[in-house]
């Protein structure tokens, strides 16, 4: 299983969880409620699961609410990615039998 980096971008008006899976990180905006953004990001991750199973590790040193939220989010996301990957393998939708 490959490990990918997740970081938090804190700006004055917006804070984002960045999931580094390619040249351009996928973003989940933590300072607004936008389910469509989360769904689009998750769909992009699902497409990448066909290449193999991966998990995220949060790299952040600031102990604040955003770090706590992101940590829980990453834990849940990793669990969901593992479950979906197992289903993809079981239904022979990928060639990666990890």
Legacy VTK file of the C-alpha trace (Angstrom):
# vtk DataFile Version 3.0
C-alpha trace
ASCII
DATASET POLYDATA
POINTS 98 float
0.000 0.000 0.000
1.257 3.429 -0.914
1.206 6.311 1.560
0.156 9.765 0.383
0.572 13.054 2.195
-2.272 15.232 3.478
-1.649 18.784 4.663
-3.694 21.722 5.879
-3.574 25.088 4.135
-4.603 27.853 6.535
-5.323 31.251 5.022
-7.123 34.296 6.340
-10.458 33.521 4.654
-10.265 29.802 3.875
-8.757 26.642 5.338
-8.372 23.550 3.173
-7.364 19.944 3.632
-5.011 19.127 0.758
-4.737 15.528 -0.415
-1.526 15.080 -2.390
-2.250 12.353 -4.946
-0.921 13.903 -8.134
0.628 17.024 -9.535
-2.219 19.165 -8.195
-3.545 18.328 -4.712
-7.224 17.607 -4.219
-8.850 20.125 -1.880
-11.544 19.840 0.737
-12.557 23.220 2.083
-12.855 23.011 5.862
-14.288 26.493 6.424
-17.499 26.007 4.446
-20.200 23.377 4.113
-19.999 22.187 0.514
-20.999 18.536 0.034
-20.500 18.790 -3.744
-16.829 19.652 -3.204
-16.376 16.661 -0.907
-18.188 14.358 -3.359
-16.062 15.550 -6.298
-12.876 14.970 -4.307
-13.993 11.508 -3.214
-14.906 10.591 -6.811
-11.421 11.626 -7.942
-9.918 9.414 -5.252
-12.089 6.477 -6.334
-10.743 6.758 -9.877
-7.201 6.584 -8.526
-7.973 3.425 -6.541
-7.883 1.491 -9.801
-4.120 2.113 -9.808
-3.734 0.552 -6.352
-4.590 0.982 -2.709
-3.235 4.016 -0.890
-3.754 5.765 2.408
-3.208 9.288 3.649
-1.028 10.491 6.503
-1.669 13.966 7.881
1.451 16.102 8.151
0.660 19.098 10.328
2.166 20.521 13.508
-0.462 23.085 14.505
-2.690 21.826 17.316
-6.016 23.457 16.488
-9.572 22.555 15.554
-8.661 22.144 11.874
-5.990 19.602 12.739
-8.450 17.630 14.878
-11.125 17.683 12.171
-8.618 16.730 9.477
-7.193 13.897 11.542
-10.648 12.370 12.031
-11.503 12.946 8.393
-8.307 11.170 7.239
-9.037 8.209 9.526
-12.536 7.832 8.057
-11.320 8.429 4.501
-8.628 5.747 4.793
-11.227 3.286 6.072
-13.584 4.082 3.176
-10.815 3.821 0.572
-9.797 0.402 1.903
-13.389 -0.875 1.827
-14.024 0.422 -1.690
-10.723 -1.009 -2.933
-11.684 -4.453 -1.562
-14.996 -4.223 -3.421
-13.232 -3.240 -6.642
-10.947 -6.263 -6.308
-13.852 -8.607 -5.427
-15.818 -7.479 -8.479
-12.679 -7.741 -10.647
-12.863 -4.075 -11.592
-9.100 -3.641 -11.211
-6.056 -5.775 -11.792
-4.490 -4.989 -8.437
-5.283 -7.852 -6.017
-3.687 -6.313 -2.879
LINES 1 99
98 0 1 2 3 4 5 6 7 8 9 10 11 12 13 14 15 16 17 18 19 20 21 22 23 24 25 26 27 28 29 30 31 32 33 34 35 36 37 38 39 40 41 42 43 44 45 46 47 48 49 50 51 52 53 54 55 56 57 58 59 60 61 62 63 64 65 66 67 68 69 70 71 72 73 74 75 76 77 78 79 80 81 82 83 84 85 86 87 88 89 90 91 92 93 94 95 96 97
